C-alpha cells in the first residue's frame, strides 16, 4: 500500500465521522485542505499528548464568548477530535487569508485580539507563598551563577596575551550583557518584594505561538487566531515574550513598531504592576547570550570560531534590539507613575 493510499483511507475514515465525502484533498504543509460538496475544510492533527489542553482551552474560550478563533467542528457523535495512532485530528472551516492592510495595522489587530482573548479568559488562582519564594530563589540563584560565570570568563580572557576571535568579541559585548543581567535582577527583586505576601496570581489562556502566520483575516477584514496546539493556562507574558524576541532577532533596529504593538495590547489588557515588573525582568534577561558563551566553553576541541563569533554577534544584536524596547517600556512606566503621583496630590 502506498503512502498516498494510506493517506486517502485515513482521511476518508476521519471525514466519515463528520458525514463528509471528500472530492479532493490537497496537502498544505501540516494542513489538509478538503474539498467537499458542503464546502472547503481544514483538517489538522496534533500529538495526542497535547490534545487535552488544546481541546479544553479552545472550548473554554468559546464558552466565554470569544469568537475570533477558527471554530472546531464536532463529529456526528459530539467529539471534537479523532484519535488515529498517536495523533488527534480535528476539522475546521477553510479560511483564506484575504484581508489586506499594512503590516503595522495587521499586528495591531492581532495584539488587540490577543488582549481581548486574555481579558476574557483571565482568572486569579491561589498560589502558596512557599512556591512563589521557591520560584524566586530558583531564578535568582540561576542568574547569580550566570553572572559569576561571565565574570570569571572575562577575567580569563583579559589575562591572555592573544585572545581568540570569540573571546575578543565577548570582551567587547561584556558590559552590555552584564548591564542587561543587572537590570533583569533588579526587576526580579522588585517583583518579589511586591508579591511575596500575595497568594494570588493572574492567569490567562495563552495562544502559545503568536505570529501573523497564525492570525488570518477573512474577506471582511476580521482577524481569527489559528494553531492553538501550544495553548496553556499561564500568565500573559508567556505570549508576549516569545513574540518580541522573535521580532527583534534581526539586524540592529530601533523597533518602535514593537513598542506600539505592545502598548496597543496594554490599552485593552493592562498588566498589573507586579506583572509588568516580571515582564520587564524576563524581557531584559540576556539568556541567549549566556547560552552561546556556555556552549563555546563546553566544546573542547575543533571550535569553529567563525560560527561562534557569528552566533554571538547575532545574539548581541538581539540584546541591543531588546534593550531598546526595555528602555522604552521603562520610560513609559516611569511617566505613568509620575502622572499617577501628581494626580494623587
C-alpha positions as CSV (number, residue, x, y, z in Angstrom):
1,X,0.0,0.0,0.0
2,X,1.4,3.4,-1.0
3,X,1.6,6.4,1.3
4,X,-1.0,8.1,-0.9
5,X,-3.4,5.2,-0.5
6,X,-2.8,5.2,3.3
7,X,-3.4,8.9,3.5
8,X,-6.5,8.7,1.4
9,X,-8.0,5.9,3.5
10,X,-7.0,7.6,6.8
11,X,-8.5,10.9,5.6
12,X,-11.7,9.2,4.4
13,X,-12.1,7.4,7.8
14,X,-11.7,10.6,9.7
15,X,-14.1,12.6,7.5
16,X,-16.7,9.8,7.7
17,X,-17.1,10.8,11.4
18,X,-18.3,14.2,10.2
19,X,-20.6,12.9,7.5
20,X,-18.4,14.3,4.8
21,X,-17.4,12.8,1.5
22,X,-14.1,14.4,0.1
23,X,-13.9,15.1,-3.6
24,X,-10.3,16.2,-3.4
25,X,-7.7,16.5,-0.7
26,X,-4.8,19.0,-1.0
27,X,-1.7,18.9,1.2
28,X,-0.8,22.4,2.5
29,X,2.2,21.8,4.8
30,X,0.8,20.3,8.0
31,X,-2.8,21.0,6.9
32,X,-5.0,19.0,4.6
33,X,-7.4,21.2,2.6
34,X,-10.5,19.1,2.0
35,X,-12.9,19.9,-0.9
36,X,-16.5,18.6,-0.5
37,X,-20.0,19.4,-1.7
38,X,-20.6,21.0,1.7
39,X,-17.7,23.4,1.3
40,X,-13.9,23.5,2.0
41,X,-12.5,22.4,5.3
42,X,-9.1,22.3,7.0
43,X,-8.0,19.0,8.6
44,X,-5.2,19.3,11.1
45,X,-3.5,17.0,13.6
46,X,-1.5,17.3,16.8
47,X,0.3,14.8,19.1
48,X,-2.2,13.1,21.3
49,X,-0.5,14.1,24.5
50,X,-1.2,17.8,23.6
51,X,-4.8,17.2,22.8
52,X,-6.4,17.5,26.2
53,X,-5.3,21.1,27.0
54,X,-5.9,22.1,23.4
55,X,-9.5,21.0,23.2
56,X,-10.3,22.2,26.7
57,X,-8.8,25.7,26.3
58,X,-10.4,26.3,22.9
59,X,-13.8,25.1,24.1
60,X,-13.4,27.3,27.2
61,X,-12.8,30.4,25.0
62,X,-15.9,29.6,23.0
63,X,-18.0,29.2,26.2
64,X,-16.7,32.6,27.5
65,X,-17.9,34.3,24.3
66,X,-14.6,34.7,22.4
67,X,-15.4,34.0,18.8
68,X,-12.2,35.2,17.0
69,X,-10.7,31.8,16.7
70,X,-11.4,29.5,13.9
71,X,-14.1,27.1,15.2
72,X,-13.6,23.3,15.6
73,X,-16.4,21.2,14.2
74,X,-17.7,18.4,16.3
75,X,-18.1,14.9,14.8
76,X,-21.6,13.4,14.4
77,X,-21.3,11.8,17.8
78,X,-20.2,15.1,19.5
79,X,-16.4,14.5,19.7
80,X,-14.0,17.4,18.8
81,X,-11.1,15.2,17.7
82,X,-10.5,11.8,16.2
83,X,-7.6,9.7,17.6
84,X,-5.6,7.9,15.0
85,X,-2.5,6.1,16.2
86,X,-0.6,8.7,18.3
87,X,-2.3,11.8,16.8
88,X,-5.5,13.7,17.2
89,X,-7.2,15.0,14.1
90,X,-9.7,17.9,14.1
91,X,-11.7,19.7,11.5
92,X,-12.2,23.5,10.9
93,X,-13.6,25.6,8.1
94,X,-11.1,26.7,5.5
95,X,-10.4,30.4,5.7
96,X,-8.2,32.0,3.1
97,X,-6.1,34.9,4.4
98,X,-7.6,37.5,2.2
99,X,-7.5,40.6,4.5
100,X,-5.5,43.5,3.2
101,X,-3.6,46.2,5.1
102,X,-0.3,47.4,6.2
103,X,2.0,45.3,8.4
104,X,1.7,47.6,11.4
105,X,-2.1,47.6,11.3
106,X,-2.3,43.8,11.0
107,X,-0.1,43.5,14.0
108,X,-2.2,46.0,15.9
109,X,-5.3,43.9,15.1
110,X,-3.6,40.8,16.2
111,X,-2.5,42.3,19.5
112,X,-5.9,43.8,20.1
113,X,-7.5,40.4,19.6
114,X,-4.8,38.8,21.8
115,X,-5.6,41.3,24.6
116,X,-9.3,40.5,24.2
117,X,-8.7,36.8,24.5
118,X,-6.5,37.3,27.6
119,X,-9.1,39.6,29.1
120,X,-12.0,37.2,28.6
121,X,-10.0,34.2,30.0
122,X,-8.3,36.0,32.8
123,X,-8.6,34.2,36.2
124,X,-6.9,34.7,39.5
125,X,-5.7,31.4,41.1
126,X,-4.3,30.7,44.5
127,X,-0.6,30.0,44.9
128,X,1.3,29.1,48.0
129,X,3.8,31.7,49.3
130,X,6.3,29.0,49.5
131,X,6.0,28.2,45.8
132,X,6.5,31.9,44.9
133,X,9.5,32.1,47.2
134,X,10.9,28.9,45.7
135,X,10.4,30.2,42.1
136,X,12.2,33.5,43.1
137,X,15.1,31.8,44.7
138,X,15.5,29.3,41.8
139,X,15.5,32.0,39.1
140,X,17.6,34.5,41.2
141,X,20.1,31.8,42.0
142,X,20.4,30.8,38.4
143,X,21.0,34.4,37.3
144,X,23.7,35.0,40.0
145,X,25.5,31.8,38.9
146,X,25.3,33.1,35.3
147,X,26.8,36.5,36.4
148,X,29.6,34.7,38.2
149,X,30.3,32.5,35.2
150,X,30.5,35.6,32.9
151,X,32.7,37.5,35.3
152,X,35.1,34.5,35.5
153,X,35.2,34.2,31.7
154,X,36.0,37.9,31.2
155,X,38.9,37.6,33.7
156,X,40.1,34.5,31.8
157,X,40.0,36.4,28.5
158,X,41.8,39.5,29.8
159,X,44.7,37.5,31.2
160,X,45.5,36.1,27.8
161,X,48.2,37.7,25.5
162,X,46.3,36.6,22.4
163,X,42.5,36.2,22.6
164,X,40.6,34.0,20.2
165,X,38.2,35.9,17.9
166,X,35.3,34.8,20.1
167,X,37.0,35.9,23.3
168,X,37.8,39.3,21.8
169,X,34.2,39.9,20.7
170,X,32.9,38.7,24.1
171,X,35.0,41.3,25.8
172,X,33.5,44.0,23.5
173,X,30.0,42.9,24.4
174,X,30.5,42.1,28.1
175,X,29.5,45.4,29.6
176,X,26.1,45.4,27.7
177,X,25.4,41.8,28.7
178,X,26.1,42.4,32.4
179,X,24.1,45.6,32.4
180,X,21.1,43.7,31.0
181,X,21.6,41.0,33.6
182,X,21.7,43.6,36.4
183,X,18.5,45.2,35.2
184,X,16.8,41.9,35.0
185,X,17.9,41.0,38.6
186,X,16.7,44.4,39.8
187,X,13.2,44.0,38.3
188,X,13.0,40.4,39.6
189,X,13.9,41.6,43.2
190,X,11.2,44.4,42.9
191,X,8.7,41.8,41.7
192,X,9.3,39.6,44.6
193,X,9.2,42.4,47.2
194,X,5.9,43.4,45.6
195,X,4.3,39.9,45.7
196,X,6.0,37.9,48.4
197,X,2.9,38.2,50.7
198,X,0.4,37.7,47.9
199,X,-1.4,34.3,47.4
200,X,-2.9,35.2,44.1
201,X,-1.6,35.2,40.5
202,X,-3.5,36.0,37.4
203,X,-3.5,33.5,34.6
204,X,-5.0,33.6,31.1
205,X,-5.5,31.2,28.2
206,X,-2.5,31.8,26.0
207,X,-2.2,31.1,22.3
208,X,1.3,29.7,22.7
209,X,2.7,30.7,19.3
210,X,1.6,34.2,18.4
211,X,2.6,35.4,14.9
212,X,1.0,36.8,11.8
213,X,1.2,33.3,10.3
214,X,-1.3,32.2,13.0
215,X,-3.6,35.2,12.6
216,X,-5.6,35.2,9.4
217,X,-8.1,37.8,8.1
218,X,-11.3,36.9,6.3
219,X,-12.7,38.8,3.3
220,X,-14.4,41.3,5.7
221,X,-11.1,42.1,7.4
222,X,-11.9,40.3,10.7
223,X,-9.0,38.6,12.3
224,X,-9.0,35.0,13.6
225,X,-6.4,33.0,15.5
226,X,-5.4,29.6,14.3
227,X,-2.9,27.0,15.6
228,X,-3.7,26.7,19.3
229,X,-1.7,23.5,19.7
230,X,0.6,25.1,22.3
231,X,-2.1,26.8,24.3
232,X,-1.7,26.8,28.1
233,X,-3.2,28.5,31.2
234,X,-0.3,30.7,32.4
235,X,0.5,34.4,33.0
236,X,0.1,36.6,29.9
237,X,3.8,37.2,29.4
238,X,4.1,33.7,28.0
239,X,2.5,35.0,24.8
240,X,4.3,38.4,24.7
241,X,7.9,37.5,25.3
242,X,8.4,34.9,22.6
243,X,6.8,37.2,20.0
244,X,9.0,40.1,21.0
245,X,12.2,38.1,21.0
246,X,11.4,36.6,17.5
247,X,10.5,40.1,16.2
248,X,13.8,41.6,17.3
249,X,16.1,38.7,16.3
250,X,17.4,40.6,13.2
251,X,19.9,43.3,12.3
252,X,20.2,46.2,14.7
253,X,17.0,48.2,14.8
254,X,15.0,50.6,17.0
255,X,11.7,48.7,16.8
256,X,9.2,51.4,17.6
257,X,6.6,49.3,15.9
258,X,7.2,46.6,18.6
259,X,6.6,49.2,21.3
260,X,3.5,50.4,19.6
261,X,2.0,46.9,19.2
262,X,2.8,46.1,22.9
263,X,1.1,49.2,24.2
264,X,-1.8,48.6,21.9
265,X,-2.2,45.3,23.8
266,X,-1.8,47.1,27.2
267,X,-4.6,49.5,26.2
268,X,-7.0,46.6,26.1
269,X,-5.4,44.4,28.8
270,X,-3.2,46.4,31.1
271,X,-0.6,44.4,33.1
272,X,-0.8,44.9,36.9
273,X,2.3,46.4,38.5
274,X,3.8,43.1,39.6
275,X,3.1,41.5,36.2
276,X,4.9,44.4,34.5
277,X,7.9,44.0,36.8
278,X,8.2,40.3,35.9
279,X,7.6,41.0,32.2
280,X,10.4,43.6,32.2
281,X,12.7,41.3,34.1
282,X,12.3,38.4,31.7
283,X,12.4,40.6,28.6
284,X,15.7,42.1,29.6
285,X,17.5,38.9,30.7
286,X,20.3,38.0,28.3
287,X,19.8,34.3,28.5
288,X,20.6,33.5,24.8
289,X,23.9,35.4,25.1
290,X,24.9,33.4,28.1
291,X,24.0,30.2,26.4
292,X,26.3,30.9,23.5
293,X,29.3,31.6,25.8
294,X,28.5,28.4,27.8
295,X,28.3,26.4,24.5
296,X,31.6,27.8,23.4
297,X,33.4,26.8,26.6
298,X,31.7,23.3,26.6
299,X,33.2,22.5,23.2
300,X,36.7,21.5,24.0
301,X,38.0,20.6,20.5
302,X,37.6,21.8,16.9
303,X,35.9,25.1,17.8
304,X,34.6,26.9,14.7
305,X,35.5,30.4,15.6
306,X,33.6,31.9,12.7
307,X,30.5,30.0,13.6
308,X,30.6,31.1,17.3
309,X,31.5,34.7,16.6
310,X,28.6,34.9,14.1
311,X,26.2,33.5,16.7
312,X,27.5,35.8,19.4
313,X,27.1,38.8,17.1
314,X,23.5,37.9,16.2
315,X,22.7,37.4,19.9
316,X,24.3,40.8,20.7
317,X,22.1,42.4,18.1
318,X,19.1,40.7,19.8
319,X,20.3,42.1,23.1
320,X,20.5,45.6,21.8
321,X,17.2,45.5,20.0
322,X,15.5,44.1,23.1
323,X,17.3,46.8,25.2
324,X,15.6,49.5,23.1
325,X,12.2,48.0,23.9
326,X,13.1,47.6,27.6
327,X,14.1,51.2,27.9
328,X,11.0,52.5,26.1
329,X,8.8,50.5,28.4
330,X,10.8,51.7,31.4
331,X,10.4,55.3,30.3
332,X,6.7,55.0,29.7
333,X,6.1,53.2,33.0
334,X,8.0,55.9,34.9
335,X,6.0,58.6,33.2
336,X,2.8,56.7,34.2
337,X,3.9,56.5,37.8
338,X,4.8,60.2,37.9
339,X,1.4,61.2,36.4
340,X,-0.4,59.0,39.0
341,X,1.6,60.5,41.8
342,X,0.8,64.0,40.6
343,X,-2.9,63.3,40.3
344,X,-2.9,61.9,43.8
345,X,-1.5,65.1,45.3
